[in-house]
Amino acid sequence: MMIARTASFLCLAAACCGQDLKLGIIGLDTSHAVRFSELLNDPARKDHVPGAVIVAAYKGGSPTVAESADRIERFTEEVTTKYRVKLVSSIPELMKQVDAVMLLSVDARQHLDQVRAVFTAKKRGVHR
């Protein structure tokens, strides 16, 4: 429910701009990355939320956190293959392709370092 509300909020913000918002994801080690991709990138779904699309993602991940290491490859494959999200090799590269980002990394210890590049690029962000 929270994911659907967040997606709706992002799309409402995009509607104010008069165009689709190009979103990026930092952290593909959570099912939230898959769920946001479903809601925003699949217009055939009955619960599709128009107005924003996830165009790129930075994989991230934390090898020392089991919840991250055990799931990241599966979630990355699904997001990039099924929902056509481009995988990039760095956060600065992601910033060049998006209007706003969602910081979804499981390991919160990484959040400050990850979001610094977002602030440097002067992009908007949503933290789950």
Secondary structure per residue as TSV (DSSP state, phi and psi in degrees):
chain	resnum	aa	ss	phi	psi
A	1	M	-	360.0	-44.1
A	2	M	H	-62.8	-37.8
A	3	I	H	-64.6	-43.8
A	4	A	H	-62.7	-40.6
A	5	R	H	-65.2	-43.2
A	6	T	H	-63.0	-43.4
A	7	A	H	-61.5	-41.9
A	8	S	H	-64.0	-40.3
A	9	F	H	-62.1	-44.6
A	10	L	H	-60.7	-41.3
A	11	C	H	-71.2	-33.0
A	12	L	H	-63.9	-41.3
A	13	A	H	-62.6	-39.1
A	14	A	H	-65.5	-37.6
A	15	A	H	-60.8	-34.0
A	16	C	H	-64.6	-27.4
A	17	C	H	-86.1	-14.8
A	18	G	T	79.7	13.9
A	19	Q	S	-152.6	163.3
A	20	D	-	-64.3	137.6
A	21	L	E	-83.7	128.3
A	22	K	E	-90.0	114.5
A	23	L	E	-105.4	153.2
A	24	G	E	-124.6	157.2
A	25	I	E	-118.4	135.3
A	26	I	E	-110.3	113.5
A	27	G	-	103.7	98.2
A	28	L	-	-101.4	25.9
A	29	D	S	-101.9	23.2
A	30	T	S	-139.6	150.4
A	31	S	H	-65.8	-16.8
A	32	H	H	-60.4	-35.2
A	33	A	H	-62.1	-40.5
A	34	V	H	-68.2	-45.0
A	35	R	H	-65.6	-43.4
A	36	F	H	-61.4	-40.4
A	37	S	H	-63.1	-40.0
A	38	E	H	-60.2	-51.2
A	39	L	H	-65.4	-37.3
A	40	L	H	-97.2	-28.5
A	41	N	H	-106.0	-3.8
A	42	D	-	-118.2	90.5
A	43	P	T	-66.4	-12.1
A	44	A	T	-78.7	-15.9
A	45	R	S	-73.4	143.3
A	46	K	T	-68.8	-23.4
A	47	D	T	-100.2	17.7
A	48	H	-	-58.6	138.9
A	49	V	-	-112.2	106.7
A	50	P	T	-78.0	160.2
A	51	G	T	115.2	-15.6
A	52	A	E	-149.3	152.6
A	53	V	E	-141.4	139.4
A	54	I	E	-84.8	117.3
A	55	V	E	-103.9	-24.4
A	56	A	E	-153.8	159.6
A	57	A	E	-149.8	147.6
A	58	Y	E	-105.1	124.2
A	59	K	-	-58.6	-49.3
A	60	G	-	65.7	-140.0
A	61	G	-	104.3	158.0
A	62	S	-	-137.6	107.1
A	63	P	T	-64.4	-17.7
A	64	T	T	-91.4	-3.7
A	65	V	-	-112.2	114.6
A	66	A	H	-57.1	-40.8
A	67	E	H	-61.3	-25.3
A	68	S	H	-87.8	-55.4
A	69	A	H	-62.2	-35.3
A	70	D	T	-77.0	-17.0
A	71	R	T	-120.8	-15.0
A	72	I	H	-61.1	-40.4
A	73	E	H	-66.1	-41.9
A	74	R	H	-64.6	-46.6
A	75	F	H	-67.7	-38.6
A	76	T	H	-61.8	-45.5
A	77	E	H	-60.2	-44.6
A	78	E	I	-66.3	-45.8
A	79	V	I	-64.6	-43.5
A	80	T	I	-78.0	-34.2
A	81	T	I	-86.5	-55.7
A	82	K	I	-72.5	-35.3
A	83	Y	S	-112.2	8.4
A	84	R	-	56.3	41.9
A	85	V	-	-93.2	129.0
A	86	K	E	-76.0	130.6
A	87	L	E	-88.3	129.8
A	88	V	E	-115.3	161.1
A	89	S	S	-92.9	-7.5
A	90	S	S	-153.6	159.2
A	91	I	H	-67.8	-41.9
A	92	P	H	-58.8	-36.0
A	93	E	H	-65.4	-39.6
A	94	L	H	-60.7	-43.2
A	95	M	H	-60.3	-29.1
A	96	K	T	-71.7	-16.1
A	97	Q	T	-110.6	-3.5
A	98	V	-	-131.3	160.8
A	99	D	S	-90.8	-31.8
A	100	A	E	-152.8	162.0
A	101	V	E	-129.8	156.5
A	102	M	E	-115.1	122.6
A	103	L	E	-93.4	105.8
A	104	L	-	-116.2	1.4
A	105	S	-	-50.2	135.4
A	106	V	S	-64.7	-43.9
A	107	D	-	-81.6	100.4
A	108	A	G	-63.6	-18.8
A	109	R	G	-64.1	-20.1
A	110	Q	G	-88.6	-14.8
A	111	H	H	-58.0	-44.0
A	112	L	H	-62.3	-48.2
A	113	D	H	-62.1	-40.2
A	114	Q	H	-67.4	-40.3
A	115	V	H	-78.0	-18.4
A	116	R	H	-57.9	-41.2
A	117	A	H	-66.3	-31.4
A	118	V	H	-67.0	-46.0
A	119	F	H	-63.2	-41.8
A	120	T	H	-60.3	-38.5
A	121	A	T	-81.7	-3.4
A	122	K	T	58.0	45.5
A	123	K	-	-102.5	154.7
A	124	R	E	-79.5	154.3
A	125	G	E	-142.6	155.2
A	126	V	E	-127.1	126.6
A	127	H	E	-107.6	128.8
A	128	R	-	-78.3	360.0
